[in-house]
Each structure stands twice: as structure tokens, then as C-alpha cells.
Amino acid sequence: MTDPINQRILQNPRFHQLVSRRQRFAWLLSAIMLGLYLAFILVIAFAPDLLGSRIGPGSPVTWGIPIGIGLDVLAFLLTGIYVYRANGEFDRLNQEILEEVRQ
């Protein structure tokens, strides 16, 4: 048997709006990360000299290393952006919906 409050939440248009906004945001951040990672892999596959070239004369470090590390840092940043928005806007909307259906 389903709880009546759950039924009211599932029927609430603001809940559907919240789910939709949260999904769009998550897919956007995922697409950004996937696109950049795919571009990195394609550059490795089709232009290896570009990322394999050294940063400076005599440097043992190639451009691929800082760019790869940058992708890792970007993944952490995008995760932080999602968490920030989820803990702020999405949690606030969630709380408003709960208060609305409890009345």
C-alpha cells in the first residue's frame, strides 16, 4: 500500500519540474565531461604529436600530462558544482514541495 503523502508528491507538478530540472542539469554536466574527455581521446588517437610534444625545450613533461590532470580536476569541479546546486536550490525546492503536500 502506498503512503498518501507519496501519492501527493508524485502528483505534484512542482515535483515533476524539480525532477526534470535536476535531470537536465546532471545530463548537461555529464555531457560537458564526456565531450571534453572524448576530445582528449580523439586528439591522442589522431594527433598524438600534439599532446606528445614537450612543454619546453629539455622538459621531460609533455602537454598531455597537464591536460590529462586538468580533465581530472574538471571532473572534481563539475561534481562540486552539482553538489553545491543540489544542496542549495534542489534541496530548497524539495523542502517546499514537502511542506506543500503535508498541508
N, C-alpha and C positions, 0 to 999 in steps of 0.2 A: 504494500500500500504506500502510495506516495504522500509525503507530507504536504499539507495545503500551502504552506509558505513556499515550498519548492515550486509548486504549480504556479503560484502568483509570480514568482521570479521568472520562470520560463515563459510566462505570457506577457511579461512587461516589455514594452517596446524599447525602453531605455537600456534594458539588459542586452537585447539584441544589438543595439547600437554600440554598447560597450564591447561586446564580443567582436563585432565587426571591426571597430577601430583598433582594438588590440591585435587582432589577426593581421590587419593591413600593415600596422607598424612593425610587427615581428617579421612579416614577409619582406618588407622594404629593407630592413637591416640585414636580413639573410641574403637578399638579392645583391646588396652592395658588397657584402663579404664574398659571396660566391663569384660575382663578376670580377672583382679585383684579384682573387685567387686564380680564377681561370685565365685572366690576362697574364698573370705571372707565369703560369704553367705554359701558356702558348708562347710567351717570349722565350722561355727556356727551350721549348721544342723547335721553334722556327728561327730564332735569332740568338743562339747561345753565346755568340761573341759579345753581344750587348751586355748581358749580365756577367759574363766571364771576364770582362776587361777590368783591369786593376783600377782602384780609386785614384792612385797617384803613382808616379814613377818609383819603382822599387818597393811599393807597398805590397804586402802579401795578401791584402784584403781585396776581394772583387766586389763589384756593385751588387751582385746577387745576395751577399750576406746582409748588408744593412736593409736592403729592400725586403728580404725574407723576414728579418726581425721586425721591420715596420709593419708587415702584414700581421704578425703575431700581436704586436702592440695594438693595432687597429681592432683586432678581434676582441681584446680586452676592453677597449674603449667603447665599442659598439655594445658589448654586454653591459657595461656600466651605464650607458645611455638608456638601454632598455630597463634596467633595474631602477634607475632614477625616475623614469616616467611611470613605470609600473607602481612604484611605491608612492608616487605623488598623485598624478592625475587619475590613473586607473583605480587605485585604492579609494580615492575620494569618491569617484563615480560609483564604485561598488558599495561603499557605505551609504551613499544617498539612495541607491536602489533598495538596499536592505531596510532602511528606515521607512521608505515609501511603502513597501509591501507589508511591513509589520503593522501599519496603521489600519 
